[in-house]
């Protein structure tokens, strides 16, 4: 008799579970049909078409120009870095940047690395790690009295070393002569001593 009761209880339990499951499915279907339809955009009809056309024209006309501008800016960065650091090979780095534009950016990493390397071989060959423009700029500062005394002496010593090695270019000869005649103003000497 216990077996009959247990089996009857198990049947009632299965029926109850089935009814709960059916009720859950029915509630989900009812909720799905009762929900409003979803829209992919806040615009409808003609407004949606106008916005889509505007976005398409923006992507077709403006974005390529922006992409080209960003590509150009990134590709001239090594050249700007070389100029800022007075790299002696800044002209060659400039040419490599232009070639990189032609070859789709394949040479750009080499230009970037070259702009950041110390020109050790150039120093061994020419006695300096700086481009001639650096010496011209520094001589103009010295003549105007804006260069500190210690910087002026360092510049003179570097040019003297280049002269002794026999590697002064005509431009550097003019700079050397200007620096030999330049005196340090009291304001620049004080600024050099304070720093």
FIMIRO-149535 format. One line per field, with one value per residue: residue in one letter; x, y, z of N, C-alpha, C, O in turn; residue number from 1. Coordinates in Angstrom, 1 decimal, decimal comma, m for minus. Each point is the difference from the previous one (the first is absolute). Last residue first. Example, Ala and Ser with C-alpha at 12.3 -4.5 7.8 and 13.67 -1.06 7.14 Angstrom:
BEGIN
type <- c(s/a)
n_px <- c(12,8/m0,2)
n_py <- c(m2,2/m6,8)
n_pz <- c(7,1/m0,2)
ca_px <- c(0,9/m0,9)
ca_py <- c(1,1/1,2)
ca_pz <- c(0,0/0,0)
c_px <- c(m0,8/0,9)
c_py <- c(1,1/1,2)
c_pz <- c(0,8/0,0)
o_px <- c(0,5/1,0)
o_py <- c(1,1/0,0)
o_pz <- c(0,1/0,7)
seq <- c(2/1)
//
This chain:
BEGIN
type <- c(x/x/x/x/x/x/x/x/x/x/x/x/x/x/x/x/x/x/x/x/x/x/x/x/x/x/x/x/x/x/x/x/x/x/x/x/x/x/x/x/x/x/x/x/x/x/x/x/x/x/x/x/x/x/x/x/x/x/x/x/x/x/x/x/x/x/x/x/x/x/x/x/x/x/x/x/x/x/x/x/x/x/x/x/x/x/x/x/x/x/x/x/x/x/x/x/x/x/x/x/x/x/x/x/x/x/x/x/x/x/x/x/x/x/x/x/x/x/x/x/x/x/x/x/x/x/x/x/x/x/x/x/x/x/x/x/x/x/x/x/x/x/x/x/x/x/x/x/x/x/x/x/x/x/x/x/x/x/x/x/x/x/x/x/x/x/x/x/x/x/x/x/x/x/x/x/x/x/x/x/x/x/x/x/x/x/x/x/x/x/x/x/x/x/x)
n_px <- c(72,4/1,4/4,0/m1,4/m2,4/3,1/2,3/m2,8/m0,4/4,2/2,0/3,6/1,8/3,5/2,0/1,0/m4,2/m0,7/2,7/m1,9/m3,8/1,2/1,4/m3,7/m2,1/2,7/1,4/3,0/2,3/5,9/1,6/0,2/m4,9/m4,2/m0,1/m2,1/m5,5/m2,3/0,3/m3,6/m4,9/m0,5/m0,4/m4,9/m3,6/0,4/m2,1/m5,8/m3,9/m3,1/2,6/0,8/3,7/m0,8/m3,9/0,8/2,5/m2,7/m2,4/2,9/1,3/m3,5/m0,4/2,9/m0,9/1,5/2,0/6,8/4,5/0,4/m0,1/m2,5/m5,6/m4,3/m2,0/m4,2/m6,0/m5,6/m5,7/m4,6/m2,1/m0,6/m4,8/m4,6/m0,5/m1,7/m5,6/m3,2/m1,0/m4,9/m4,8/m1,9/3,4/0,6/1,7/5,4/4,3/1,4/3,5/5,7/3,1/2,0/4,9/5,2/2,0/2,7/5,5/3,4/m3,3/m2,1/m5,5/m5,4/m1,4/m2,1/m5,6/m3,9/m0,9/m3,4/m5,9/m3,7/m4,3/m5,4/m4,1/m3,4/m5,0/m5,1/m3,6/m3,8/m5,5/m4,6/m3,2/m4,4/m5,6/m4,6/m4,1/m4,0/m3,6/m4,7/m5,1/m4,2/m4,1/m5,1/m4,8/m3,9/m4,4/m5,2/m4,4/m3,9/m4,9/m5,2/m3,3/m0,3/3,5/2,5/3,1/0,8/m5,8/m4,9/m4,8/m3,2/m3,4/m2,4/1,3/3,4/m2,0/m2,6/2,7/1,8/m3,2/m0,8/3,5/m0,4/m3,5/1,0/2,8/m2,5/m2,5/2,6/1,0/m3,7/m0,7/3,1/m1,2/m3,7/1,5/2,2/m3,1/m2,0/2,9/0,3/m3,9/0,0/3,1/m1,4/m2,8)
n_py <- c(78,6/5,7/2,7/2,3/5,3/4,9/2,3/3,4/5,8/3,8/0,1/m0,9/m1,0/m1,1/m0,2/m5,5/m2,6/0,3/m3,6/m5,2/m1,1/m0,9/m5,1/m4,1/m0,6/m3,1/m5,6/m4,0/m3,7/m0,8/m0,3/4,5/3,1/m1,3/1,4/4,9/1,0/m0,9/3,9/4,5/m0,2/0,5/5,0/2,9/m0,9/2,5/5,3/1,6/3,0/2,8/4,7/0,6/m3,6/m5,8/m3,2/m2,3/m5,1/m5,2/m2,5/m3,2/m5,6/m4,4/m2,4/m4,6/m5,9/m4,5/m2,8/0,4/0,1/m3,4/m6,2/m2,7/0,7/m3,0/m5,0/m0,7/1,3/m2,3/0,2/m0,5/0,6/m5,0/m3,5/0,7/m1,8/m5,2/m1,8/0,7/m3,0/m2,3/3,1/1,2/2,4/5,7/3,2/0,1/3,5/4,9/0,3/0,4/4,8/3,0/m0,9/2,2/5,0/0,7/m1,1/2,3/1,1/1,9/0,1/1,6/m2,3/m5,3/m1,5/0,2/m4,2/m4,6/m0,1/m1,0/m4,0/0,6/3,4/m1,6/m2,8/2,4/2,1/m3,0/m1,2/3,5/0,3/m3,6/0,7/3,1/m1,7/m4,2/m0,2/3,4/m1,1/m3,3/1,8/2,4/m2,9/m2,0/3,1/0,5/m3,8/m0,2/3,1/m1,4/m4,2/m0,1/m1,2/0,1/m5,7/m4,3/m2,4/m3,6/m0,8/m2,2/m2,9/m3,3/m5,7/m3,3/m2,5/m5,2/m5,1/m2,3/m3,2/m5,7/m4,1/m2,0/m4,2/m5,6/m3,0/m2,3/m5,2/m5,1/m2,3/m3,3/m5,7/m4,1/m2,2/m4,4/m5,6/m2,9/m2,5/m5,5/m4,7/m2,0/m3,5/m5,7/m3,7/m2,2/m5,0)
n_pz <- c(m12,7/1,2/m3,5/m5,3/m0,7/m0,1/m4,8/m3,8/0,4/m1,8/m5,8/m3,9/m5,6/m4,6/m4,3/m2,0/m3,1/m5,9/m3,7/m1,6/m4,2/m5,6/m2,2/m1,8/m5,5/m4,1/1,1/2,0/2,8/1,9/6,0/3,9/0,8/3,7/5,6/2,1/1,5/5,3/4,3/0,9/3,0/5,7/2,9/1,1/4,5/5,3/1,4/m0,8/m2,5/m2,4/m3,4/m6,2/m3,1/0,5/m2,9/m5,2/m1,0/m0,1/m4,7/m3,8/0,5/m1,6/m5,2/m2,5/1,6/2,6/3,3/m0,8/m1,0/m5,3/m0,5/4,5/1,3/m2,4/1,9/4,0/0,9/2,8/0,1/m0,6/m5,7/m3,1/0,1/m3,3/m5,5/m1,7/m0,7/m5,0/m5,2/m2,7/m2,5/m5,8/m4,6/m1,5/4,6/2,1/m1,7/2,5/4,6/m0,3/m0,5/4,5/2,8/m1,4/2,1/5,2/2,7/4,3/5,4/4,4/2,4/m2,0/m5,2/m0,9/0,4/m4,3/m3,9/0,7/m1,1/m4,6/m1,3/2,6/m2,4/m4,4/0,3/1,0/m4,0/m3,2/1,5/m0,7/m4,7/m1,2/1,9/m2,4/m3,8/0,6/4,9/0,5/m2,4/2,2/3,7/m1,4/m1,3/3,8/2,1/m2,4/0,5/4,3/0,2/m2,2/3,0/5,3/4,9/3,7/m0,7/m0,5/2,0/0,9/3,1/3,8/3,0/2,1/m1,5/3,5/4,9/0,5/0,4/4,9/3,5/m0,5/2,3/5,4/1,8/m0,2/4,1/4,6/0,2/1,0/5,3/2,9/m0,6/2,7/5,3/1,1/0,0/4,5/4,2/m0,2/1,6/5,4/2,5/m0,3/3,3/5,1/1,1)
ca_px <- c(m0,6/m1,1/0,5/0,8/m0,9/m0,7/1,0/0,2/m1,3/m0,2/m0,5/m1,1/0,2/m1,2/m0,2/1,3/0,1/m1,0/0,5/1,2/m0,5/m0,6/1,1/0,6/m1,0/0,1/m0,6/m0,9/m1,3/0,0/m0,1/1,3/1,0/m0,3/0,3/1,5/0,4/m0,4/0,9/1,3/m0,2/m0,2/1,3/0,9/m0,4/0,5/1,4/0,7/0,6/m0,9/0,2/m1,0/0,2/1,2/m0,3/m0,9/0,9/0,7/m0,9/m0,5/1,1/0,2/m1,0/0,6/m0,1/m1,0/m1,3/m1,1/0,3/0,0/0,4/1,3/0,9/0,1/0,9/1,3/0,8/1,2/1,3/0,2/m0,1/1,2/1,2/m0,3/0,2/1,5/0,7/m0,2/1,3/0,9/0,4/m1,1/0,0/m0,1/m1,3/m0,9/0,0/m0,7/m1,4/m0,5/m0,2/m1,1/m1,2/m0,2/m0,4/m1,4/m0,5/0,8/0,6/1,1/1,2/0,0/0,2/1,4/0,8/m0,1/0,7/1,4/0,5/1,0/1,2/0,8/0,6/1,0/1,1/0,7/0,7/1,3/1,0/0,5/0,8/1,3/0,9/0,8/0,7/0,6/1,0/1,0/0,8/0,7/1,1/1,0/0,7/0,9/1,1/0,9/0,7/1,0/1,1/0,9/m0,5/m0,8/m0,7/m1,1/0,4/1,4/0,5/1,3/1,0/0,0/1,0/m0,5/m1,0/0,6/0,9/m0,9/m0,6/1,1/0,3/m1,1/0,1/1,2/m0,4/m0,9/0,8/0,8/m0,9/m0,4/1,1/0,2/m1,1/0,3/1,2/m0,5/m0,8/0,9/0,6/m1,0/m0,1/1,2/m0,1/m1,1/0,5/0,9/m0,8)
ca_py <- c(m1,2/m0,3/m0,3/m1,3/m1,1/m0,3/m0,6/m1,4/m0,7/m0,3/1,1/m0,3/0,2/0,2/1,4/0,5/m0,4/0,8/1,3/m0,1/m0,1/1,3/0,9/m0,1/0,5/1,5/0,4/1,1/m0,3/0,3/m1,2/m0,7/0,7/m0,3/m1,4/m0,1/0,5/m0,9/m1,2/0,3/0,2/m1,3/m0,7/0,6/m0,6/m1,4/m0,1/0,0/m1,3/m0,8/0,0/0,8/1,4/0,6/0,3/1,2/1,2/0,4/0,5/1,4/0,9/0,2/1,0/1,4/0,6/1,0/m0,7/0,6/0,6/1,5/0,5/m0,5/0,7/1,4/m0,1/m0,3/m0,1/0,9/m0,5/m0,1/1,4/0,8/m0,4/0,3/1,4/0,2/m0,4/0,9/0,5/m1,1/0,0/m0,4/m1,5/m0,6/0,3/m0,8/m1,3/0,2/0,2/m1,3/m0,7/0,7/m0,5/m1,4/0,0/0,4/m0,6/0,3/m1,2/0,5/m0,5/0,5/1,5/0,2/m0,4/1,1/1,2/m0,2/0,1/1,1/m0,3/m1,1/0,5/1,0/m0,8/m0,7/1,0/0,4/m1,2/m0,1/1,1/m0,2/m0,9/0,6/1,2/m0,1/m1,1/0,3/1,0/m0,6/m0,8/0,9/0,6/m1,0/m0,2/1,2/0,0/m1,1/0,5/0,9/0,5/m0,8/0,7/0,9/1,4/0,0/0,7/0,7/m0,4/0,8/1,0/1,3/0,6/0,2/1,2/1,1/0,3/0,5/1,4/0,8/0,2/0,8/1,3/0,4/0,2/1,2/1,2/0,3/0,6/1,3/0,8/0,2/0,9/1,3/0,4/0,3/1,2/1,1/0,2/0,7/1,4/0,6/0,2/1,2/1,2)
ca_pz <- c(m0,4/0,9/1,4/m0,1/m0,2/1,2/0,9/m0,4/0,3/1,4/0,7/0,7/1,4/0,8/0,3/0,6/1,4/0,8/0,0/0,9/1,4/0,3/0,1/1,3/1,0/m0,1/m1,3/0,0/m0,6/m1,4/m0,8/0,1/m0,8/m1,4/m0,3/0,0/m1,4/m1,0/0,1/m0,5/m1,5/m0,5/0,0/m1,1/m1,3/m0,1/m0,1/1,3/0,3/0,7/1,5/0,6/m0,5/0,7/1,4/0,0/m0,2/1,2/0,9/m0,5/0,2/1,5/0,4/m0,1/m1,4/m0,4/m0,1/0,7/1,3/m0,1/m1,3/m0,3/0,9/m0,5/m1,2/0,5/m1,2/0,1/0,3/1,4/0,6/m0,4/0,7/1,4/0,2/m0,1/1,2/1,1/0,4/0,4/1,4/0,9/0,2/m1,3/m0,5/0,7/m0,6/m1,2/0,3/0,4/m1,2/m0,8/0,7/m0,4/m1,4/m0,1/m1,2/m1,2/m0,5/m0,9/0,7/1,4/0,0/m0,4/1,2/1,0/m0,6/0,1/1,4/0,1/m0,8/0,7/1,3/m0,3/m0,6/1,1/0,9/m0,7/0,0/1,3/0,2/m0,7/0,6/1,1/m0,3/m1,3/m0,1/0,9/m0,7/m1,1/0,6/0,6/m1,1/m0,6/0,9/m0,1/m1,3/0,0/0,8/m0,8/m1,3/m0,8/m1,1/0,5/m0,1/0,0/m1,2/0,2/m1,0/m1,3/m0,1/0,6/m0,9/m1,3/0,2/0,1/m1,3/m0,8/0,5/m0,4/m1,4/m0,3/0,4/m1,0/m1,2/0,3/0,0/m1,4/m0,6/0,6/m0,6/m1,4/m0,1/0,2/m1,1/m1,0/0,4/m0,2/m1,4/m0,4/0,4/m0,8/m1,4/0,0/0,0)
c_px <- c(1,0/m0,5/m1,1/0,5/0,7/m1,0/m0,7/1,0/0,1/m1,2/m0,1/m0,5/m1,3/0,5/m1,1/m0,1/1,3/0,1/m0,9/0,6/1,1/m0,5/m0,5/1,2/0,5/m1,0/0,1/m0,5/m1,0/m1,3/m0,1/m0,1/1,3/1,0/m0,2/0,4/1,5/0,4/m0,4/1,0/1,4/m0,1/m0,1/1,3/0,8/m0,4/0,5/1,5/0,9/0,5/m0,9/0,1/m1,0/0,2/1,2/m0,4/m0,9/0,9/0,7/m0,9/m0,4/1,0/0,1/m1,0/0,6/0,1/m1,1/m1,2/m1,2/0,2/0,2/0,5/1,5/1,0/0,2/1,0/1,5/0,9/1,0/1,4/0,4/m0,1/1,2/1,2/m0,2/0,3/1,5/0,7/m0,1/1,3/1,0/0,4/m1,1/m0,2/m0,3/m1,5/m1,0/m0,1/m0,8/m1,5/m0,6/m0,3/m1,3/m1,3/m0,3/m0,5/m1,5/m0,6/0,8/0,8/1,3/1,3/0,2/0,4/1,5/0,9/m0,1/0,8/1,5/0,5/1,0/1,3/0,8/0,7/1,2/1,2/0,7/0,7/1,3/1,0/0,7/1,0/1,3/1,1/0,9/0,9/0,8/1,1/1,2/0,9/0,9/1,2/1,1/0,8/1,0/1,2/1,0/0,8/1,1/1,2/1,1/m0,3/m0,8/m0,7/m1,1/0,5/1,5/0,4/1,3/1,2/m0,1/1,1/m0,5/m0,9/0,6/0,8/m0,9/m0,6/1,0/0,2/m1,1/0,2/1,1/m0,4/m0,9/0,8/0,8/m0,9/m0,3/1,2/0,2/m1,0/0,4/1,1/m0,6/m0,7/1,0/0,5/m1,0/m0,1/1,2/m0,1/m1,0/0,5/0,9)
c_py <- c(m1,1/m1,4/m0,5/m0,4/m1,3/m1,1/m0,3/m0,7/m1,5/m0,8/m0,4/1,2/m0,4/0,1/0,3/1,4/0,5/m0,3/1,0/1,4/0,0/0,1/1,4/0,9/0,0/0,7/1,5/0,3/1,1/m0,2/0,3/m1,3/m0,8/0,7/m0,3/m1,4/0,0/0,4/m1,1/m1,2/0,3/0,0/m1,4/m0,6/0,6/m0,7/m1,4/m0,3/0,1/m1,4/m0,8/0,1/0,9/1,4/0,6/0,4/1,3/1,2/0,5/0,6/1,4/1,0/0,3/1,1/1,4/0,5/0,9/m0,9/0,6/0,7/1,5/0,5/m0,4/0,7/1,4/0,0/m0,2/m0,2/1,1/m0,5/m0,1/1,4/0,8/m0,5/0,4/1,5/0,2/m0,4/0,9/0,5/m1,1/m0,1/m0,4/m1,5/m0,7/0,3/m0,9/m1,3/0,2/0,1/m1,4/m0,8/0,6/m0,6/m1,4/0,1/0,4/m0,6/0,3/m1,2/0,4/m0,5/0,5/1,5/0,2/m0,3/1,1/1,2/m0,3/0,1/1,1/m0,2/m1,1/0,5/1,0/m0,8/m0,7/1,0/0,4/m1,1/0,0/1,2/m0,4/m1,0/0,5/1,2/0,0/m1,0/0,4/1,0/m0,6/m0,7/0,9/0,5/m1,0/m0,2/1,2/0,0/m1,0/0,5/0,9/0,7/m1,0/0,7/0,9/1,5/0,1/0,7/0,9/m0,5/0,8/1,1/1,3/0,7/0,4/1,3/1,2/0,4/0,6/1,5/0,9/0,3/1,0/1,5/0,6/0,4/1,3/1,2/0,3/0,7/1,5/0,9/0,3/1,1/1,4/0,5/0,5/1,4/1,1/0,3/0,8/1,5/0,7/0,2/1,3)
c_pz <- c(0,2/m0,3/0,9/1,4/m0,1/m0,1/1,4/0,9/m0,4/0,4/1,5/0,8/0,7/1,5/1,0/0,3/0,7/1,5/0,8/0,2/0,9/1,4/0,4/0,3/1,4/1,0/m0,1/m1,4/0,1/m0,6/m1,5/m0,8/0,0/m0,9/m1,5/m0,3/m0,1/m1,4/m1,0/0,0/m0,7/m1,5/m0,5/0,0/m1,2/m1,3/m0,2/m0,3/1,3/0,4/0,8/1,5/0,7/m0,4/0,8/1,4/m0,1/m0,1/1,3/1,0/m0,4/0,3/1,5/0,5/0,0/m1,4/m0,5/m0,2/0,7/1,3/0,0/m1,3/m0,3/0,9/m0,5/m1,2/0,3/m1,2/0,2/0,3/1,5/0,7/m0,3/0,8/1,5/0,2/0,0/1,3/1,3/0,5/0,4/1,5/1,0/0,2/m1,3/m0,4/0,7/m0,8/m1,3/0,3/0,2/m1,3/m0,7/0,6/m0,6/m1,4/m0,2/m1,3/m1,3/m0,5/m0,8/0,7/1,4/0,0/m0,4/1,3/1,1/m0,5/0,1/1,4/0,0/m0,8/0,6/1,3/m0,2/m0,4/1,2/0,9/m0,6/0,1/1,4/0,2/m0,8/0,5/1,1/m0,3/m1,3/0,0/1,0/m0,7/m1,1/0,5/0,5/m1,2/m0,5/0,9/m0,1/m1,2/0,1/0,9/m0,7/m1,4/m0,8/m1,1/0,7/0,0/0,1/m1,3/0,3/m0,9/m1,3/m0,1/0,5/m1,0/m1,4/0,2/0,1/m1,4/m0,9/0,4/m0,5/m1,5/m0,3/0,3/m1,1/m1,2/0,2/m0,1/m1,5/m0,7/0,5/m0,7/m1,4/0,0/0,2/m1,2/m1,1/0,3/m0,3/m1,5/m0,5/0,4/m0,8/m1,4/0,0)
o_px <- c(m0,3/m0,6/0,3/0,1/m0,5/m0,1/0,3/m0,2/m0,5/0,0/m0,1/0,8/m1,1/0,8/0,0/0,6/0,0/m0,1/0,4/0,3/m0,1/0,2/0,6/0,2/m0,1/0,3/0,2/0,8/m1,2/0,0/0,0/1,0/0,7/0,4/0,8/1,0/0,5/0,5/0,9/0,7/0,3/0,6/0,9/0,6/0,3/0,7/0,8/0,4/0,8/m0,7/m0,1/m0,7/0,3/0,4/m0,2/0,0/0,5/0,1/m0,3/0,1/0,4/m0,2/m0,3/0,4/0,0/1,0/m1,1/m0,1/0,2/0,2/0,9/1,2/0,9/0,8/1,1/1,1/0,8/0,3/m0,1/0,4/0,4/1,1/0,8/0,5/0,8/1,0/0,6/0,6/1,0/0,7/0,2/m0,7/0,1/m0,8/m1,1/m0,8/m0,7/m1,0/m1,1/m0,7/m0,9/m1,1/m1,0/m0,7/m0,9/m1,2/m0,8/0,4/m0,5/1,2/1,1/0,6/0,8/1,1/0,8/0,6/1,0/1,1/0,7/0,9/1,2/1,0/1,1/1,2/1,1/1,0/1,1/1,3/1,1/1,0/1,1/1,2/1,0/1,1/1,2/1,0/1,2/1,2/1,1/1,2/1,2/1,1/1,1/1,1/1,2/1,1/1,1/1,2/1,2/1,1/1,1/0,1/0,3/m1,0/m1,2/1,2/0,6/m0,3/m0,2/1,0/m0,4/m0,4/m0,4/0,4/0,1/m0,3/0,0/0,4/m0,1/m0,4/0,2/0,2/m0,2/m0,2/0,4/0,1/m0,3/0,2/0,4/m0,1/m0,2/0,3/0,3/m0,2/0,1/0,5/0,1/m0,2/0,2/0,5/m0,1/m0,2/0,4/0,2/m0,4)
o_py <- c(m1,2/m0,7/m0,8/m1,2/m1,0/m0,9/m1,1/m1,2/m0,8/m0,8/m1,1/0,7/0,1/m0,8/1,1/0,5/0,3/1,0/0,8/0,5/0,7/1,0/0,7/0,4/1,0/1,0/0,6/0,2/m0,2/m0,2/m1,0/m0,5/m0,2/m0,6/m0,7/m0,2/m0,3/m0,9/m0,6/m0,3/m0,6/m0,9/m0,5/m0,3/m0,8/m0,8/m0,3/m0,6/0,9/m0,8/0,1/0,8/1,2/0,8/0,9/1,1/1,0/0,8/1,0/1,2/1,0/0,9/1,1/1,0/0,6/m0,1/m0,4/m0,8/0,6/1,3/0,5/0,3/0,8/0,8/0,3/0,5/0,9/m1,2/1,0/m0,1/1,0/0,5/0,3/0,8/0,8/0,4/0,3/0,8/0,4/m0,7/m0,2/m0,8/m1,1/m0,6/m0,5/m0,9/m0,8/m0,3/m0,6/m0,9/m0,4/m0,3/m0,7/m0,7/m0,2/m0,3/m0,8/0,5/0,7/0,0/m0,4/0,8/0,8/0,3/0,5/0,9/0,7/0,3/0,8/0,8/m0,2/m0,3/0,3/0,0/m0,4/0,0/0,4/m0,1/m0,4/0,1/0,3/m0,3/m0,1/0,3/0,2/m0,1/m0,3/0,3/0,2/m0,3/m0,1/0,4/0,1/m0,3/0,2/0,4/m0,1/m0,2/0,3/0,2/m0,4/1,2/m1,2/0,6/m0,4/0,2/0,2/m0,5/1,1/m0,5/m0,6/1,2/0,9/1,0/1,2/1,1/0,8/1,0/1,2/0,9/0,8/1,2/1,1/0,8/0,9/1,2/1,0/0,8/1,1/1,2/0,9/0,9/1,2/1,1/0,9/0,9/1,2/0,9/0,7/1,0/1,1/0,9/0,9/1,2/1,0)
o_pz <- c(m0,3/0,8/0,9/0,3/0,5/0,9/0,6/0,3/0,8/0,9/0,3/0,7/m0,5/0,4/0,5/0,9/1,2/0,8/0,8/1,1/1,1/0,7/0,8/1,1/0,7/0,6/1,0/m1,0/m0,1/m1,3/m0,8/m0,5/m1,0/m1,0/m0,6/m0,8/m1,1/m0,8/m0,6/m0,9/m1,0/m0,7/m0,7/m1,1/m0,9/m0,6/m0,8/m1,0/0,1/0,7/1,2/0,7/0,3/0,8/0,8/0,4/0,5/0,9/0,6/0,3/0,6/0,8/0,4/0,5/1,1/m0,7/0,0/m1,0/1,0/0,0/m0,6/m0,1/0,1/m0,6/m0,5/0,1/m0,2/m0,3/m0,6/1,2/0,6/0,4/0,9/0,9/0,5/0,6/1,0/0,7/0,5/0,8/1,2/0,7/0,5/m0,8/m0,3/0,0/m0,6/m0,6/m0,1/m0,3/m0,7/m0,3/m0,1/m0,6/m0,8/m0,3/m0,5/m1,0/m0,8/0,1/0,4/0,8/0,3/0,4/0,9/0,5/0,2/0,6/0,7/0,2/m0,4/0,6/0,5/0,1/0,3/0,6/0,3/0,1/0,5/0,7/0,1/0,1/0,7/0,2/m0,3/m0,8/0,0/m0,1/m0,5/m0,3/0,1/m0,2/m0,6/m0,1/0,0/m0,4/m0,5/0,0/m0,1/m0,6/m0,2/m0,1/0,0/0,3/0,1/0,2/1,1/m1,1/0,3/0,5/m1,0/0,1/m0,8/m0,7/m0,3/m0,6/m0,9/m0,5/m0,3/m0,8/m0,9/m0,4/m0,5/m0,9/m0,7/m0,4/m0,6/m1,0/m0,5/m0,4/m0,8/m0,8/m0,3/m0,5/m1,0/m0,7/m0,3/m0,7/m1,0/m0,5/m0,5/m0,9/m0,8/m0,3/m0,6)
seq <- c(195/194/193/192/191/190/189/188/187/186/185/184/183/182/181/180/179/178/177/176/175/174/173/172/171/170/169/168/167/166/165/164/163/162/161/160/159/158/157/156/155/154/153/152/151/150/149/148/147/146/145/144/143/142/141/140/139/138/137/136/135/134/133/132/131/130/129/128/127/126/125/124/123/122/121/120/119/118/117/116/115/114/113/112/111/110/109/108/107/106/105/104/103/102/101/100/99/98/97/96/95/94/93/92/91/90/89/88/87/86/85/84/83/82/81/80/79/78/77/76/75/74/73/72/71/70/69/68/67/66/65/64/63/62/61/60/59/58/57/56/55/54/53/52/51/50/49/48/47/46/45/44/43/42/41/40/39/38/37/36/35/34/33/32/31/30/29/28/27/26/25/24/23/22/21/20/19/18/17/16/15/14/13/12/11/10/9/8/7/6/5/4/3/2/1)
//
